[in-house]
Amino acid sequence: MNTIDLIEQFTKELPPVFAATELDRLTGNAIRWRTIQNLRAQKRLPENRRPPERCFRKDGCRKIIIIRDEFLRWWVSGLQSA
């Protein structure tokens, strides 16, 4: 499956906006929210390795919302062939 197929599949399966805590369940654990949080916290990583802040919005004090299309564009840019 190539990256275009992955984006199309995730676009069909994921809602346009969703709670970050649902990421694991919605992706069948292919993408883990805990890992994404760790990447966001690593300020020493290059910008292209960390998910850009435009992928996220805050709802209230703590709830993080993921913007699907922005997030998927960043995620597939870091994929490598196995």
Phi, psi and omega in degrees: 000126180272175185294327178295318177298319179298314179299315180298316180296312179295325178296323177290324187273326185265142173291159182300328179220136180206161179294135182301327181293348178268356185304313181303308183296315184292333181257010182061035182066013175291328176235126184254130180299322180298320177295318179298318177300317179297318178297319179297328183279342184277090183291341180279346178290149175298153182308319184289345178272334180267141177295131181293149182297339179294346178284346189232150171225154178256135175246103184079210184280325190233329189291127179257133178250137178260133174269107190309303188296318177298316181296314181296322177301316179293314185300312182291337178294339180260359181287147177230155176292145180279000000 
